[in-house]
Amino acid sequence: MAEHRARISCLASGNGTNLQALIDACASGVIKGSIVKVTVNRKDAYAVKRAEAAQPPIPTDYFNLVKHGFMAAGEKDPQKVKEARFNYDAALAERILADKPDLIVLAGWMHVMSTGFLNPVATAGVPIINLHPALPGMYDGAGAIKRAYEDFKAGKLENGTTGIMIHYVVEEVDRGAPVLTQEIKIQEGESLEDLEQRIHGYEHELIVKATALLAQNIASAKGSRTS
Protein backbone atom coordinates (compact mmCIF):
# COMPACT_ATOMS: atom_id res chain seq x y z
CA MET A 1 0.00 0.00 0.00
CA ALA A 2 1.34 3.45 -0.93
CA GLU A 3 2.32 5.64 2.00
CA HIS A 4 0.11 8.67 2.46
CA ARG A 5 2.04 11.93 2.64
CA ALA A 6 1.04 15.56 3.06
CA ARG A 7 1.54 17.90 0.11
CA ILE A 8 3.30 20.98 1.49
CA SER A 9 3.66 24.35 -0.24
CA CYS A 10 6.33 26.67 1.20
CA LEU A 11 6.66 30.44 0.79
CA ALA A 12 9.94 32.24 1.51
CA SER A 13 11.49 35.65 0.91
CA GLY A 14 15.11 35.36 1.94
CA ASN A 15 17.94 33.00 2.84
CA GLY A 16 15.63 30.07 3.53
CA THR A 17 17.27 28.51 6.59
CA ASN A 18 13.88 27.45 7.94
CA LEU A 19 13.03 26.11 4.49
CA GLN A 20 16.26 24.08 4.55
CA ALA A 21 15.26 22.57 7.89
CA LEU A 22 11.92 21.54 6.32
CA ILE A 23 13.60 20.12 3.19
CA ASP A 24 15.96 18.04 5.34
CA ALA A 25 13.15 16.82 7.60
CA CYS A 26 11.02 15.75 4.62
CA ALA A 27 14.01 13.91 3.11
CA SER A 28 14.78 12.08 6.37
CA GLY A 29 11.16 11.10 6.99
CA VAL A 30 10.76 13.21 10.13
CA ILE A 31 8.02 15.07 8.27
CA LYS A 32 5.53 12.71 6.62
CA GLY A 33 5.18 14.99 3.63
CA SER A 34 6.69 16.34 0.43
CA ILE A 35 7.30 19.97 -0.50
CA VAL A 36 5.52 20.40 -3.83
CA LYS A 37 6.63 23.98 -4.50
CA VAL A 38 8.65 26.85 -3.05
CA THR A 39 7.28 30.30 -3.90
CA VAL A 40 9.45 33.41 -3.44
CA ASN A 41 8.62 37.10 -3.82
CA ARG A 42 12.23 38.24 -4.15
CA LYS A 43 14.12 37.20 -7.26
CA ASP A 44 17.46 36.84 -5.45
CA ALA A 45 16.05 34.82 -2.52
CA TYR A 46 18.58 32.09 -1.67
CA ALA A 47 15.61 29.86 -0.82
CA VAL A 48 15.41 29.17 -4.59
CA LYS A 49 18.92 27.68 -4.56
CA ARG A 50 17.99 25.48 -1.61
CA ALA A 51 14.91 24.18 -3.41
CA GLU A 52 16.91 23.51 -6.60
CA ALA A 53 19.58 21.64 -4.62
CA ALA A 54 17.06 19.33 -2.95
CA GLN A 55 16.87 15.70 -4.07
CA PRO A 56 14.71 15.54 -6.07
CA PRO A 57 14.73 19.28 -6.91
CA ILE A 58 11.64 21.19 -5.74
CA PRO A 59 9.81 23.36 -8.30
CA THR A 60 10.02 27.09 -7.59
CA ASP A 61 7.90 30.08 -8.51
CA TYR A 62 8.95 33.75 -8.41
CA PHE A 63 5.92 36.02 -8.00
CA ASN A 64 6.30 39.67 -7.06
CA LEU A 65 3.81 42.43 -6.28
CA VAL A 66 5.58 45.06 -8.42
CA LYS A 67 7.45 43.02 -11.05
CA HIS A 68 4.31 41.13 -12.03
CA GLY A 69 2.32 44.29 -12.58
CA PHE A 70 0.03 44.52 -9.55
CA MET A 71 1.47 47.78 -8.21
CA ALA A 72 3.67 50.56 -9.56
CA ALA A 73 7.08 50.85 -7.89
CA GLY A 74 6.99 53.49 -5.16
CA GLU A 75 3.17 53.67 -5.07
CA LYS A 76 2.13 55.72 -2.02
CA ASP A 77 -1.66 56.01 -2.37
CA PRO A 78 -3.03 53.85 0.51
CA GLN A 79 -6.14 52.75 -1.39
CA LYS A 80 -4.16 51.77 -4.49
CA VAL A 81 -1.66 49.86 -2.32
CA LYS A 82 -4.50 48.04 -0.53
CA GLU A 83 -6.19 47.09 -3.80
CA ALA A 84 -2.90 46.00 -5.37
CA ARG A 85 -2.00 43.81 -2.39
CA PHE A 86 -5.47 42.23 -2.40
CA ASN A 87 -5.30 41.45 -6.12
CA TYR A 88 -1.75 40.11 -5.80
CA ASP A 89 -2.75 37.93 -2.86
CA ALA A 90 -5.76 36.55 -4.76
CA ALA A 91 -3.55 35.67 -7.74
CA LEU A 92 -0.96 34.13 -5.40
CA ALA A 93 -3.64 31.96 -3.78
CA GLU A 94 -4.70 30.72 -7.23
CA ARG A 95 -1.10 29.78 -8.09
CA ILE A 96 -0.57 28.00 -4.78
CA LEU A 97 -3.88 26.13 -4.82
CA ALA A 98 -3.23 24.87 -8.35
CA ASP A 99 -0.77 22.40 -6.76
CA LYS A 100 -3.50 21.04 -4.45
CA PRO A 101 -1.46 21.41 -1.24
CA ASP A 102 -2.65 20.00 2.09
CA LEU A 103 -0.62 22.53 4.09
CA ILE A 104 0.98 25.94 3.44
CA VAL A 105 4.05 26.90 5.46
CA LEU A 106 5.35 30.47 5.55
CA ALA A 107 9.08 29.94 6.04
CA GLY A 108 10.45 33.47 6.29
CA TRP A 109 7.78 35.03 4.04
CA MET A 110 8.06 38.83 4.34
CA HIS A 111 4.60 39.82 3.15
CA VAL A 112 1.48 40.18 5.29
CA MET A 113 -1.36 38.19 3.75
CA SER A 114 -4.72 39.88 3.15
CA THR A 115 -8.12 38.21 2.79
CA GLY A 116 -7.36 38.07 -0.93
CA PHE A 117 -5.14 35.11 -0.06
CA LEU A 118 -6.62 33.91 3.21
CA ASN A 119 -10.25 33.53 2.13
CA PRO A 120 -9.78 31.29 -0.94
CA VAL A 121 -7.23 29.17 0.92
CA ALA A 122 -9.64 28.77 3.86
CA THR A 123 -12.44 27.86 1.43
CA ALA A 124 -10.16 25.17 0.01
CA GLY A 125 -9.68 23.84 3.55
CA VAL A 126 -5.89 24.31 3.54
CA PRO A 127 -4.27 25.42 6.82
CA ILE A 128 -1.52 28.06 6.74
CA ILE A 129 1.15 28.21 9.45
CA ASN A 130 3.82 30.79 10.22
CA LEU A 131 6.71 31.18 12.63
CA HIS A 132 6.86 34.22 14.90
CA PRO A 133 9.74 34.85 17.35
CA ALA A 134 7.56 35.69 20.35
CA LEU A 135 5.01 33.98 22.57
CA PRO A 136 1.26 34.30 21.85
CA GLY A 137 0.00 37.85 22.36
CA MET A 138 3.52 39.25 22.84
CA TYR A 139 5.47 41.47 20.43
CA ASP A 140 3.25 41.10 17.38
CA GLY A 141 4.73 42.24 14.06
CA ALA A 142 8.29 43.16 13.12
CA GLY A 143 11.27 43.48 15.46
CA ALA A 144 9.91 41.05 18.06
CA ILE A 145 13.29 39.77 19.29
CA LYS A 146 14.72 43.28 19.64
CA ARG A 147 11.66 44.54 21.53
CA ALA A 148 11.78 41.59 23.93
CA TYR A 149 15.52 42.16 24.46
CA GLU A 150 15.00 45.86 25.17
CA ASP A 151 12.30 45.03 27.74
CA PHE A 152 14.67 42.50 29.33
CA LYS A 153 17.42 45.11 29.62
CA ALA A 154 14.91 47.51 31.17
CA GLY A 155 13.77 44.88 33.68
CA LYS A 156 10.28 44.76 32.17
CA LEU A 157 10.29 41.24 30.69
CA GLU A 158 8.37 38.85 32.93
CA ASN A 159 10.70 36.12 34.27
CA GLY A 160 13.27 37.29 31.69
CA THR A 161 11.56 34.96 29.25
CA THR A 162 10.57 35.38 25.62
CA GLY A 163 9.92 32.61 23.11
CA ILE A 164 8.77 31.52 19.70
CA MET A 165 5.61 30.04 18.27
CA ILE A 166 4.24 28.38 15.19
CA HIS A 167 0.71 29.67 14.66
CA TYR A 168 -2.12 29.46 12.18
CA VAL A 169 -2.26 32.52 9.92
CA VAL A 170 -5.28 34.80 10.23
CA GLU A 171 -5.93 38.35 9.05
CA GLU A 172 -4.77 39.86 12.35
CA VAL A 173 -0.96 39.72 12.25
CA ASP A 174 0.58 37.06 14.54
CA ARG A 175 -2.72 36.47 16.33
CA GLY A 176 -3.70 33.07 14.92
CA ALA A 177 -4.09 30.12 17.29
CA PRO A 178 -0.71 28.61 18.23
CA VAL A 179 0.24 25.15 17.00
CA LEU A 180 3.36 24.90 19.19
CA THR A 181 5.19 27.33 21.45
CA GLN A 182 8.57 27.33 23.17
CA GLU A 183 9.78 29.58 25.97
CA ILE A 184 13.34 30.92 25.78
CA LYS A 185 15.04 32.55 28.77
CA ILE A 186 17.28 35.50 27.95
CA GLN A 187 20.68 35.16 29.62
CA GLU A 188 22.38 37.90 31.62
CA GLY A 189 25.16 39.51 29.59
CA GLU A 190 23.85 38.09 26.32
CA SER A 191 24.04 40.44 23.33
CA LEU A 192 21.09 41.00 21.02
CA GLU A 193 23.04 39.29 18.22
CA ASP A 194 23.72 36.23 20.42
CA LEU A 195 20.06 36.05 21.41
CA GLU A 196 18.96 36.28 17.77
CA GLN A 197 21.35 33.50 16.80
CA ARG A 198 20.14 31.28 19.65
CA ILE A 199 16.48 31.90 18.81
CA HIS A 200 17.04 31.10 15.13
CA GLY A 201 18.36 27.68 16.18
CA TYR A 202 15.18 26.98 18.13
CA GLU A 203 13.08 28.26 15.21
CA HIS A 204 14.43 25.56 12.91
CA GLU A 205 13.49 22.88 15.44
CA LEU A 206 10.00 24.21 16.16
CA ILE A 207 8.96 24.76 12.54
CA VAL A 208 9.94 21.14 11.81
CA LYS A 209 8.06 19.83 14.87
CA ALA A 210 4.89 21.77 14.02
CA THR A 211 4.99 20.83 10.34
CA ALA A 212 5.63 17.19 11.23
CA LEU A 213 2.67 17.21 13.64
CA LEU A 214 0.25 18.63 11.08
CA ALA A 215 1.63 16.49 8.24
CA GLN A 216 1.13 13.37 10.35
CA ASN A 217 -2.49 14.35 11.02
CA ILE A 218 -3.06 15.03 7.32
CA ALA A 219 -1.43 11.75 6.25
CA SER A 220 -3.50 9.82 8.81
CA ALA A 221 -6.70 11.48 7.58
CA LYS A 222 -5.81 10.57 3.98
CA GLY A 223 -5.22 6.99 5.04
CA SER A 224 -8.56 6.73 6.85
CA ARG A 225 -10.39 8.06 3.81
CA THR A 226 -8.91 5.39 1.55
CA SER A 227 -9.00 2.43 3.91
N, C-alpha and C positions, 0 to 999 in steps of 0.2 A: 504494500500500500504506500502511495506517495506521501511524503511528510508534508503536513500543512505548515505554511510559513506566511508571516505577515508581509504585505507589500508596503514598503516604507518610502516616502518621498521626503527628501531633506532640502532645506533652503539655507543658504549661507551667503555671507557678504564679504568675508575676509580670509584670514589665514586657514581656517578650517581645522583647528586642532580638535574641537569637539566632534566634528565630522569624522576625523581620522579615528578617534576612539570608537565611533559607531561602526565605521567600515571594518576595523579590526575585530570588533565584537561579533559582527555578523559573520565574518570569515571563520572565526573560531567556534561558532555555534553558541556563544553566550547569549546572543540575541537570536531568537527563533524567527528570523525574518531576512528579507533581502532589500537592499536599497535599490529602487527602480529608477530613480533619477535624482540628480543634484541640480537645483536651480540656483543661480547667482544673479545678483543685480549690479555687480561691479565686474567689468570685463577682466580686470587684472586680479580677481580674487584667486588666491592660491588654492582655495578649495577645489577649483577645477582640476588642477594638477593632481590633487589627491584622488579625486574620482577617476581620472584617467589612468592612474597608476594602480588602481585596485585590480584584483584578479577574481573574476573577469572585470574589465573596465566598466565603469558605471556611466550611462549616458548623462550628458550635462545640457543645460539650457541657460543661455544668457538672456535676461529680460529686464530692461531698464526703463524707468519712468520717463526719462527725457529722451534717451537715444531711440526709443521705439515710438516716439511721437505723441505721447500722452500729455506732455507738458513742455512748454518752452523753457529753455535754460534761463535761470534767474527770475522766473515768474514770481511776483510778489503779491498779486491780488489773492486774498484769502479764499474767496469763493471759487476762483479758477483753480487754485491749488487743491482745494477740497474735491472739486469735481474731477480733476485730473487723477488724483489719488484713487478715488472711488472707481473710475473707469479702468485704471491700470490694475487695481486689485481684482476687479471682476474678470478681466482678461487673464490675469495670472491664475485665478481659481480654475478657469476653463482649461488652461494648459496643464495644470497639476492634475485635475480630475480626469483628464483624458487617459492617464496611466492607470486609473482605477486603484489608487492607493487605499490601504486600510488604515494608515496612520501617517500624519504629517509632523515632522520634527523640525523646528526652527533651531538650527545649530549655528548661532552667531549671525542671525538675520537682522540687519540694521534698518528695518523699515516697519513702522507700526501699521498693523493690518486694520483696515476699515471693514464695515459691513459688506462692502463690495466683494471682499474675499470670504469673510466669516460666514455670511448667510448661505451662499451656495454650498460651501463645504459642510456646514451643519446640516443642510437639507440632504446632502449625500450621505450623511451619517458617519463622516470621517473625523475623528478627534485630532486636534492640533495641540502639540505641547511645546513649551519653551523653557529655557533655563534663565533664571534671574538670580544674581548674586546677593540675595537678601532673603530674610525669612518672610512668611506671609504677612502682608499689611505694613511692612517696614521698607522704607527707602525705595518706593516705586520709581520707575523711570531710570534715566541715565545717571551715571556717577554714584551708584549705590555703594560700592566698596569705599570710595573716598569719603562719602558722607558718614558712613558707619565709623570709619577710622577717625575722622574729625571729632565725632561725638565721644569716641573712646578717649581720645587725648584730652577732651574737655571734661571727662568724668561723667558724661551723660548717657553712656551706653550701658543698659541694664546687664549686670553680671559680666560686663566686658565681652559680651557674646553677640556675634552676628551670625550669618549663615548663608545657605543657598537653597534654592528650591527648583523643582521641575513642576510646572503648573499648566493646566489647560488654558488655552488662549481664548480670551473673551474681548469684547470691545474696550472695556476699561483696562488700561495698561497695567500689567502685572497683578491683576486682581482675580484671575481665574482660580478655581479650586486647585489646591496643591495635589500632585501625584505623590511626590516624595520630598522630604525636607532634611536638611542636615545642619546642625548647629556647629559653629566654628568659633572658638575662643581666641580673641586677639591677645597676643603675648606682649608683655611689658618690654619696651625697647625695640619692638619690631618696627621696621620702616613700612611705609605705605607700599613700596615696591615689593618687599618681602611678603607682605600680607596678600597682595594681588597674585603673586606667583603661587603661594600656598593654596589660595582659594581656587585658582585655575586647575590645580591638580585634583582637588575634590570635585570640581565641576565635571571633569572627564569621567570620573567614577559614577557620579550621580545620574548623568544623562544616559549612561549605559544601563544602569540599574533600572531606571524608570522606563526606558524604551524596551528593555528585556521583559519587564513586568507586563506592559501593555501588549507587546508582541505575543507573549505566551498566552494571554487571555484571548487575543484575536485568533491565534492558531488553534486553540482549544475549541473556540466557537465554530471555526470552519470545520474542524473534525467532527463535531457533534451534528452539524448540519448534513454531513455526507455519510454518516454512519448509519 
